[in-house]
């Protein structure tokens, strides 16, 4: 993502160790200490990809998170977030000043390994994938249906840690399947390159395709 000046909004944070944003005195009721929200991207259905690297092991009190469908009305915030801590990955909903855990999967996250996190959300379907290891296998760790919040922005967050690094953050359309989605030719032209259109668009101007 090419984030221009003023595109990112820092929420509830202080500077810690000069270059890491961590808020040790989080807002009452907020599950995340520091939130960095990208203001220039907002969508209903989408996909967020990001690499996460830990220089050191997470502790029992530390975590990182990726936020999606973030909205703020006045001082009230609502959003989904995928949270990674020492022993698990979880999908959570924050609304009306309280957090609800929607699903949690045990998973050990080790230092010095690049994890590729992908969150795909379309209408009420939310899937979370993680790639890691030498073979970069893509494993679906979370899959639920929930549509309490229907649209919003994206962001990243940290809790009590300066060991995490985020890189290669990107956004795009949700992953589509050949059996579920048939796009018109006009839609195909908008979202695919000329080479990809030749591969995926049929002569009758129907475009079944999968986004990897």
C-alpha atoms as an extended CHARMM CRD file, in Angstrom:
* protein
*
       212  EXT
         1         1  UNK       CA              0.0000000000        0.0000000000        0.0000000000  PROA      1               0.0000000000
         2         2  UNK       CA              1.3110000000        3.4140000000       -0.9130000000  PROA      2               0.0000000000
         3         3  UNK       CA              0.3080000000        5.5080000000        2.1000000000  PROA      3               0.0000000000
         4         4  UNK       CA              0.6220000000        9.2040000000        1.3990000000  PROA      4               0.0000000000
         5         5  UNK       CA              1.1320000000       11.9480000000        3.9550000000  PROA      5               0.0000000000
         6         6  UNK       CA             -1.8080000000       12.2580000000        6.3000000000  PROA      6               0.0000000000
         7         7  UNK       CA             -3.3130000000        8.9550000000        5.2060000000  PROA      7               0.0000000000
         8         8  UNK       CA             -2.6700000000        7.1960000000        8.5040000000  PROA      8               0.0000000000
         9         9  UNK       CA             -4.3500000000        8.2360000000       11.7430000000  PROA      9               0.0000000000
        10        10  UNK       CA             -2.7620000000        7.2550000000       15.0720000000  PROA      10              0.0000000000
        11        11  UNK       CA             -5.2890000000        6.4820000000       17.8030000000  PROA      11              0.0000000000
        12        12  UNK       CA             -4.5100000000        6.4090000000       21.5540000000  PROA      12              0.0000000000
        13        13  UNK       CA             -0.7540000000        6.1590000000       21.3220000000  PROA      13              0.0000000000
        14        14  UNK       CA              2.5310000000        7.4870000000       22.6600000000  PROA      14              0.0000000000
        15        15  UNK       CA              6.0570000000        7.1670000000       21.2740000000  PROA      15              0.0000000000
        16        16  UNK       CA              7.9340000000        4.2550000000       22.8450000000  PROA      16              0.0000000000
        17        17  UNK       CA             11.6000000000        3.4650000000       22.1630000000  PROA      17              0.0000000000
        18        18  UNK       CA             11.5990000000        6.3150000000       19.6150000000  PROA      18              0.0000000000
        19        19  UNK       CA             10.2710000000        4.3090000000       16.6770000000  PROA      19              0.0000000000
        20        20  UNK       CA              7.5700000000        1.9730000000       17.9950000000  PROA      20              0.0000000000
        21        21  UNK       CA              4.0850000000        3.1640000000       18.8370000000  PROA      21              0.0000000000
        22        22  UNK       CA              2.7880000000        1.5830000000       22.0230000000  PROA      22              0.0000000000
        23        23  UNK       CA              0.3480000000        2.9980000000       24.5480000000  PROA      23              0.0000000000
        24        24  UNK       CA              0.8270000000        1.5830000000       28.0290000000  PROA      24              0.0000000000
        25        25  UNK       CA             -2.1890000000        3.5100000000       29.3380000000  PROA      25              0.0000000000
        26        26  UNK       CA             -4.8990000000        2.3250000000       27.0310000000  PROA      26              0.0000000000
        27        27  UNK       CA             -8.3390000000        3.8750000000       26.9190000000  PROA      27              0.0000000000
        28        28  UNK       CA            -10.7180000000        2.2550000000       29.3700000000  PROA      28              0.0000000000
        29        29  UNK       CA            -12.5210000000       -0.6190000000       27.7040000000  PROA      29              0.0000000000
        30        30  UNK       CA            -10.3920000000       -0.5800000000       24.5550000000  PROA      30              0.0000000000
        31        31  UNK       CA             -8.8300000000       -3.9740000000       23.7860000000  PROA      31              0.0000000000
        32        32  UNK       CA             -5.9740000000       -2.4440000000       21.7540000000  PROA      32              0.0000000000
        33        33  UNK       CA             -3.4140000000        0.0110000000       23.1040000000  PROA      33              0.0000000000
        34        34  UNK       CA             -2.2880000000        1.6090000000       19.8430000000  PROA      34              0.0000000000
        35        35  UNK       CA             -4.2820000000        1.6890000000       16.6300000000  PROA      35              0.0000000000
        36        36  UNK       CA             -2.8940000000        2.9380000000       13.3350000000  PROA      36              0.0000000000
        37        37  UNK       CA             -5.8300000000        3.4450000000       10.9460000000  PROA      37              0.0000000000
        38        38  UNK       CA             -5.5190000000        4.0050000000        7.1970000000  PROA      38              0.0000000000
        39        39  UNK       CA             -7.9570000000        6.8160000000        6.4370000000  PROA      39              0.0000000000
        40        40  UNK       CA             -7.9850000000        6.6090000000        2.6290000000  PROA      40              0.0000000000
        41        41  UNK       CA             -9.3150000000        3.0930000000        2.1980000000  PROA      41              0.0000000000
        42        42  UNK       CA            -12.8290000000        2.0330000000        3.1420000000  PROA      42              0.0000000000
        43        43  UNK       CA            -14.8170000000       -0.8980000000        1.7950000000  PROA      43              0.0000000000
        44        44  UNK       CA            -17.6400000000       -3.3720000000        2.4110000000  PROA      44              0.0000000000
        45        45  UNK       CA            -16.0020000000       -6.5160000000        0.9980000000  PROA      45              0.0000000000
        46        46  UNK       CA            -12.2550000000       -6.8860000000        0.7890000000  PROA      46              0.0000000000
        47        47  UNK       CA             -9.0190000000       -8.6090000000        1.5810000000  PROA      47              0.0000000000
        48        48  UNK       CA             -6.1340000000       -7.4410000000        3.7810000000  PROA      48              0.0000000000
        49        49  UNK       CA             -2.6860000000       -9.0290000000        3.5120000000  PROA      49              0.0000000000
        50        50  UNK       CA              0.2780000000       -8.2170000000        5.7460000000  PROA      50              0.0000000000
        51        51  UNK       CA              3.5870000000       -9.7580000000        6.7680000000  PROA      51              0.0000000000
        52        52  UNK       CA              4.3230000000       -9.9090000000       10.4980000000  PROA      52              0.0000000000
        53        53  UNK       CA              7.7600000000      -10.6030000000       11.9900000000  PROA      53              0.0000000000
        54        54  UNK       CA              8.6940000000      -10.8620000000       15.6650000000  PROA      54              0.0000000000
        55        55  UNK       CA             12.2200000000       -9.9520000000       16.7610000000  PROA      55              0.0000000000
        56        56  UNK       CA             11.5770000000      -11.6150000000       20.0970000000  PROA      56              0.0000000000
        57        57  UNK       CA              8.9780000000      -13.8730000000       21.6660000000  PROA      57              0.0000000000
        58        58  UNK       CA              5.6690000000      -12.3530000000       22.6710000000  PROA      58              0.0000000000
        59        59  UNK       CA              4.8600000000      -12.3520000000       26.3720000000  PROA      59              0.0000000000
        60        60  UNK       CA              1.5920000000      -13.2250000000       28.0930000000  PROA      60              0.0000000000
        61        61  UNK       CA              0.6410000000       -9.5340000000       28.0790000000  PROA      61              0.0000000000
        62        62  UNK       CA              1.6910000000       -8.6260000000       24.5330000000  PROA      62              0.0000000000
        63        63  UNK       CA             -0.0840000000       -8.9510000000       21.1930000000  PROA      63              0.0000000000
        64        64  UNK       CA             -0.4500000000       -7.5080000000       17.7210000000  PROA      64              0.0000000000
        65        65  UNK       CA             -3.5860000000       -7.0630000000       15.6540000000  PROA      65              0.0000000000
        66        66  UNK       CA             -4.9030000000       -6.2610000000       12.1930000000  PROA      66              0.0000000000
        67        67  UNK       CA             -8.0960000000       -4.2080000000       12.0910000000  PROA      67              0.0000000000
        68        68  UNK       CA            -10.7960000000       -4.1610000000        9.4070000000  PROA      68              0.0000000000
        69        69  UNK       CA            -14.2360000000       -2.5880000000        8.9580000000  PROA      69              0.0000000000
        70        70  UNK       CA            -13.2000000000        0.1690000000       11.3510000000  PROA      70              0.0000000000
        71        71  UNK       CA            -15.6940000000        3.0080000000       11.7760000000  PROA      71              0.0000000000
        72        72  UNK       CA            -15.7900000000        5.9090000000       14.2030000000  PROA      72              0.0000000000
        73        73  UNK       CA            -18.8460000000        8.0040000000       14.9620000000  PROA      73              0.0000000000
        74        74  UNK       CA            -18.0190000000       10.8720000000       17.3040000000  PROA      74              0.0000000000
        75        75  UNK       CA            -15.9230000000        9.2560000000       20.0210000000  PROA      75              0.0000000000
        76        76  UNK       CA            -17.3880000000        5.7790000000       19.5520000000  PROA      76              0.0000000000
        77        77  UNK       CA            -15.3570000000        3.1600000000       17.6900000000  PROA      77              0.0000000000
        78        78  UNK       CA            -16.4930000000       -0.1220000000       16.1440000000  PROA      78              0.0000000000
        79        79  UNK       CA            -14.3130000000       -2.6480000000       14.3430000000  PROA      79              0.0000000000
        80        80  UNK       CA            -13.2730000000       -6.2470000000       13.8180000000  PROA      80              0.0000000000
        81        81  UNK       CA             -9.7170000000       -7.2650000000       14.5690000000  PROA      81              0.0000000000
        82        82  UNK       CA             -7.5670000000      -10.3600000000       14.2360000000  PROA      82              0.0000000000
        83        83  UNK       CA             -5.3440000000      -10.6000000000       17.2900000000  PROA      83              0.0000000000
        84        84  UNK       CA             -2.1280000000      -12.6120000000       17.5890000000  PROA      84              0.0000000000
        85        85  UNK       CA             -0.6550000000      -13.3550000000       20.9970000000  PROA      85              0.0000000000
        86        86  UNK       CA              1.8490000000      -15.8530000000       22.3350000000  PROA      86              0.0000000000
        87        87  UNK       CA             -0.3360000000      -18.9440000000       21.9980000000  PROA      87              0.0000000000
        88        88  UNK       CA             -3.3010000000      -18.1850000000       19.7290000000  PROA      88              0.0000000000
        89        89  UNK       CA             -4.9240000000      -16.2150000000       16.9340000000  PROA      89              0.0000000000
        90        90  UNK       CA             -8.4270000000      -14.8310000000       17.4310000000  PROA      90              0.0000000000
        91        91  UNK       CA            -11.1270000000      -12.9090000000       15.6150000000  PROA      91              0.0000000000
        92        92  UNK       CA            -12.8320000000      -10.2750000000       17.7610000000  PROA      92              0.0000000000
        93        93  UNK       CA            -15.5010000000       -7.6040000000       17.5640000000  PROA      93              0.0000000000
        94        94  UNK       CA            -15.2630000000       -4.2830000000       19.4170000000  PROA      94              0.0000000000
        95        95  UNK       CA            -18.5260000000       -2.3510000000       19.7470000000  PROA      95              0.0000000000
        96        96  UNK       CA            -20.2670000000       -0.1570000000       22.3350000000  PROA      96              0.0000000000
        97        97  UNK       CA            -17.1550000000       -0.0480000000       24.5030000000  PROA      97              0.0000000000
        98        98  UNK       CA            -16.7470000000       -3.7930000000       24.8950000000  PROA      98              0.0000000000
        99        99  UNK       CA            -14.9890000000       -6.6500000000       23.1170000000  PROA      99              0.0000000000
       100       100  UNK       CA            -16.5730000000       -9.9020000000       21.9870000000  PROA      100             0.0000000000
       101       101  UNK       CA            -14.4080000000      -12.8820000000       21.0380000000  PROA      101             0.0000000000
       102       102  UNK       CA            -15.9130000000      -14.4980000000       17.9270000000  PROA      102             0.0000000000
       103       103  UNK       CA            -13.4190000000      -17.3190000000       17.4330000000  PROA      103             0.0000000000
       104       104  UNK       CA            -10.0220000000      -18.3490000000       18.8110000000  PROA      104             0.0000000000
       105       105  UNK       CA             -7.6010000000      -20.9530000000       17.4720000000  PROA      105             0.0000000000
       106       106  UNK       CA             -4.4990000000      -22.1810000000       19.3460000000  PROA      106             0.0000000000
       107       107  UNK       CA             -1.3940000000      -21.3860000000       17.3050000000  PROA      107             0.0000000000
       108       108  UNK       CA              2.1830000000      -20.7500000000       18.3910000000  PROA      108             0.0000000000
       109       109  UNK       CA              3.8590000000      -17.7180000000       16.8040000000  PROA      109             0.0000000000
       110       110  UNK       CA              7.6480000000      -17.8670000000       17.0220000000  PROA      110             0.0000000000
       111       111  UNK       CA             10.2840000000      -15.1860000000       16.6130000000  PROA      111             0.0000000000
       112       112  UNK       CA             12.3910000000      -14.7660000000       13.4650000000  PROA      112             0.0000000000
       113       113  UNK       CA              9.7110000000      -16.1970000000       11.1660000000  PROA      113             0.0000000000
       114       114  UNK       CA              7.7490000000      -14.1880000000        8.6120000000  PROA      114             0.0000000000
       115       115  UNK       CA              4.0120000000      -14.8340000000        8.9310000000  PROA      115             0.0000000000
       116       116  UNK       CA              1.7560000000      -13.7940000000        6.0590000000  PROA      116             0.0000000000
       117       117  UNK       CA             -1.6900000000      -12.9600000000        7.4200000000  PROA      117             0.0000000000
       118       118  UNK       CA             -4.6720000000      -12.6910000000        5.0580000000  PROA      118             0.0000000000
       119       119  UNK       CA             -8.1380000000      -11.6010000000        6.1290000000  PROA      119             0.0000000000
       120       120  UNK       CA            -10.8880000000      -12.0760000000        3.5510000000  PROA      120             0.0000000000
       121       121  UNK       CA            -14.3440000000      -10.6710000000        4.2570000000  PROA      121             0.0000000000
       122       122  UNK       CA            -17.3840000000      -10.6660000000        1.9960000000  PROA      122             0.0000000000
       123       123  UNK       CA            -20.8930000000       -9.8200000000        3.2490000000  PROA      123             0.0000000000
       124       124  UNK       CA            -21.1490000000      -12.0070000000        6.3830000000  PROA      124             0.0000000000
       125       125  UNK       CA            -18.2640000000      -14.3880000000        5.6450000000  PROA      125             0.0000000000
       126       126  UNK       CA            -14.8930000000      -13.7980000000        7.3430000000  PROA      126             0.0000000000
       127       127  UNK       CA            -11.9000000000      -16.0850000000        6.7290000000  PROA      127             0.0000000000
       128       128  UNK       CA             -8.4210000000      -15.7690000000        8.2030000000  PROA      128             0.0000000000
       129       129  UNK       CA             -5.3810000000      -17.4440000000        6.6450000000  PROA      129             0.0000000000
       130       130  UNK       CA             -1.7520000000      -17.6700000000        7.8100000000  PROA      130             0.0000000000
       131       131  UNK       CA              1.2670000000      -18.6310000000        5.7270000000  PROA      131             0.0000000000
       132       132  UNK       CA              4.5530000000      -19.6040000000        7.3940000000  PROA      132             0.0000000000
       133       133  UNK       CA              7.4660000000      -22.0040000000        7.1750000000  PROA      133             0.0000000000
       134       134  UNK       CA              9.7560000000      -22.8590000000        4.2920000000  PROA      134             0.0000000000
       135       135  UNK       CA              6.9430000000      -24.2320000000        2.1310000000  PROA      135             0.0000000000
       136       136  UNK       CA              4.6810000000      -21.2310000000        2.8230000000  PROA      136             0.0000000000
       137       137  UNK       CA              1.5950000000      -23.3690000000        3.1920000000  PROA      137             0.0000000000
       138       138  UNK       CA             -1.5930000000      -21.3080000000        3.3620000000  PROA      138             0.0000000000
       139       139  UNK       CA             -3.7050000000      -22.5020000000        6.2760000000  PROA      139             0.0000000000
       140       140  UNK       CA             -7.2300000000      -21.3370000000        7.0500000000  PROA      140             0.0000000000
       141       141  UNK       CA             -7.3040000000      -20.8740000000       10.8250000000  PROA      141             0.0000000000
       142       142  UNK       CA            -10.6100000000      -19.0360000000       11.2350000000  PROA      142             0.0000000000
       143       143  UNK       CA            -13.8660000000      -19.1230000000        9.2460000000  PROA      143             0.0000000000
       144       144  UNK       CA            -17.0890000000      -17.6320000000       10.6120000000  PROA      144             0.0000000000
       145       145  UNK       CA            -20.1910000000      -15.6940000000        9.5960000000  PROA      145             0.0000000000
       146       146  UNK       CA            -20.7940000000      -12.3000000000       11.1890000000  PROA      146             0.0000000000
       147       147  UNK       CA            -22.0500000000       -9.0270000000        9.7420000000  PROA      147             0.0000000000
       148       148  UNK       CA            -22.5320000000       -6.7530000000       12.7420000000  PROA      148             0.0000000000
       149       149  UNK       CA            -20.3210000000       -4.1520000000       11.0300000000  PROA      149             0.0000000000
       150       150  UNK       CA            -20.8050000000       -4.0190000000        7.2760000000  PROA      150             0.0000000000
       151       151  UNK       CA            -18.0460000000       -1.6280000000        6.1250000000  PROA      151             0.0000000000
       152       152  UNK       CA            -15.0830000000        0.3960000000        7.2900000000  PROA      152             0.0000000000
       153       153  UNK       CA            -11.3580000000        1.1290000000        7.1710000000  PROA      153             0.0000000000
       154       154  UNK       CA             -8.3140000000       -1.0230000000        7.9410000000  PROA      154             0.0000000000
       155       155  UNK       CA             -5.4560000000       -0.6880000000       10.4120000000  PROA      155             0.0000000000
       156       156  UNK       CA             -2.8000000000       -2.3480000000       12.5540000000  PROA      156             0.0000000000
       157       157  UNK       CA             -2.3130000000       -2.3450000000       16.3040000000  PROA      157             0.0000000000
       158       158  UNK       CA              0.0260000000       -3.3860000000       19.1140000000  PROA      158             0.0000000000
       159       159  UNK       CA             -0.2920000000       -4.1730000000       22.8150000000  PROA      159             0.0000000000
       160       160  UNK       CA              2.7330000000       -3.9450000000       25.1220000000  PROA      160             0.0000000000
       161       161  UNK       CA              5.3020000000       -4.9520000000       22.5260000000  PROA      161             0.0000000000
       162       162  UNK       CA              8.1050000000       -3.4100000000       20.5100000000  PROA      162             0.0000000000
       163       163  UNK       CA              9.1660000000       -6.7050000000       18.9210000000  PROA      163             0.0000000000
       164       164  UNK       CA              6.7100000000       -6.8060000000       16.0120000000  PROA      164             0.0000000000
       165       165  UNK       CA              7.3340000000       -5.5290000000       12.5100000000  PROA      165             0.0000000000
       166       166  UNK       CA              4.6560000000       -5.1230000000        9.8270000000  PROA      166             0.0000000000
       167       167  UNK       CA              5.5070000000       -5.0950000000        6.1180000000  PROA      167             0.0000000000
       168       168  UNK       CA              3.9630000000       -5.4540000000        2.6390000000  PROA      168             0.0000000000
       169       169  UNK       CA              0.4910000000       -4.3830000000        3.7280000000  PROA      169             0.0000000000
       170       170  UNK       CA             -1.9010000000       -4.6330000000        0.7880000000  PROA      170             0.0000000000
       171       171  UNK       CA             -5.6330000000       -4.6050000000        0.1350000000  PROA      171             0.0000000000
       172       172  UNK       CA             -7.8350000000       -5.8840000000       -2.6700000000  PROA      172             0.0000000000
       173       173  UNK       CA            -11.0880000000       -7.6100000000       -3.6070000000  PROA      173             0.0000000000
       174       174  UNK       CA            -12.1300000000      -10.6630000000       -1.6060000000  PROA      174             0.0000000000
       175       175  UNK       CA            -11.0980000000      -14.0530000000       -2.9100000000  PROA      175             0.0000000000
       176       176  UNK       CA            -13.6220000000      -15.3690000000       -5.4120000000  PROA      176             0.0000000000
       177       177  UNK       CA            -14.4580000000      -18.9170000000       -6.4050000000  PROA      177             0.0000000000
       178       178  UNK       CA            -15.3890000000      -20.1960000000       -9.8440000000  PROA      178             0.0000000000
       179       179  UNK       CA            -18.6240000000      -21.7370000000       -8.6200000000  PROA      179             0.0000000000
       180       180  UNK       CA            -19.7790000000      -18.7320000000       -6.6470000000  PROA      180             0.0000000000
       181       181  UNK       CA            -18.9940000000      -15.6180000000       -8.6490000000  PROA      181             0.0000000000
       182       182  UNK       CA            -19.4200000000      -14.8900000000      -12.3480000000  PROA      182             0.0000000000
       183       183  UNK       CA            -18.2730000000      -11.3820000000      -13.2720000000  PROA      183             0.0000000000
       184       184  UNK       CA            -19.4630000000       -9.4530000000      -16.3090000000  PROA      184             0.0000000000
       185       185  UNK       CA            -16.9380000000       -8.5040000000      -18.9420000000  PROA      185             0.0000000000
       186       186  UNK       CA            -16.9800000000       -4.8770000000      -17.7410000000  PROA      186             0.0000000000
       187       187  UNK       CA            -16.1210000000       -6.0100000000      -14.2180000000  PROA      187             0.0000000000
       188       188  UNK       CA            -13.3630000000       -8.2140000000      -15.5700000000  PROA      188             0.0000000000
       189       189  UNK       CA            -11.8250000000       -5.3230000000      -17.4780000000  PROA      189             0.0000000000
       190       190  UNK       CA            -11.7660000000       -3.1880000000      -14.3410000000  PROA      190             0.0000000000
       191       191  UNK       CA            -10.0210000000       -5.6470000000      -12.0440000000  PROA      191             0.0000000000
       192       192  UNK       CA             -7.6870000000       -7.6820000000      -14.2650000000  PROA      192             0.0000000000
       193       193  UNK       CA             -4.7040000000       -6.9110000000      -16.4690000000  PROA      193             0.0000000000
       194       194  UNK       CA             -4.8680000000       -7.5450000000      -20.2260000000  PROA      194             0.0000000000
       195       195  UNK       CA             -2.8890000000      -10.7880000000      -19.8590000000  PROA      195             0.0000000000
       196       196  UNK       CA             -5.1920000000      -12.0280000000      -17.1050000000  PROA      196             0.0000000000
       197       197  UNK       CA             -8.3020000000      -11.1120000000      -19.1100000000  PROA      197             0.0000000000
       198       198  UNK       CA             -7.0830000000      -13.2730000000      -21.9790000000  PROA      198             0.0000000000
       199       199  UNK       CA             -6.7160000000      -16.1630000000      -19.5520000000  PROA      199             0.0000000000
       200       200  UNK       CA             -9.9150000000      -15.8220000000      -17.5470000000  PROA      200             0.0000000000
       201       201  UNK       CA            -12.5090000000      -14.0730000000      -19.7500000000  PROA      201             0.0000000000
       202       202  UNK       CA            -14.5430000000      -16.3450000000      -21.9910000000  PROA      202             0.0000000000
       203       203  UNK       CA            -15.8680000000      -15.3600000000      -25.4630000000  PROA      203             0.0000000000
       204       204  UNK       CA            -19.3890000000      -14.8520000000      -24.1210000000  PROA      204             0.0000000000
       205       205  UNK       CA            -18.0880000000      -12.0850000000      -21.8780000000  PROA      205             0.0000000000
       206       206  UNK       CA            -18.3500000000      -13.9850000000      -18.6520000000  PROA      206             0.0000000000
       207       207  UNK       CA            -15.3940000000      -13.9050000000      -16.3080000000  PROA      207             0.0000000000
       208       208  UNK       CA            -15.0530000000      -16.6670000000      -13.7130000000  PROA      208             0.0000000000
       209       209  UNK       CA            -11.7730000000      -16.2610000000      -11.8650000000  PROA      209             0.0000000000
       210       210  UNK       CA             -9.9480000000      -16.7530000000       -8.6050000000  PROA      210             0.0000000000
       211       211  UNK       CA             -7.9060000000      -14.0540000000       -6.9250000000  PROA      211             0.0000000000
       212       212  UNK       CA             -4.8640000000      -15.5140000000       -5.1810000000  PROA      212             0.0000000000
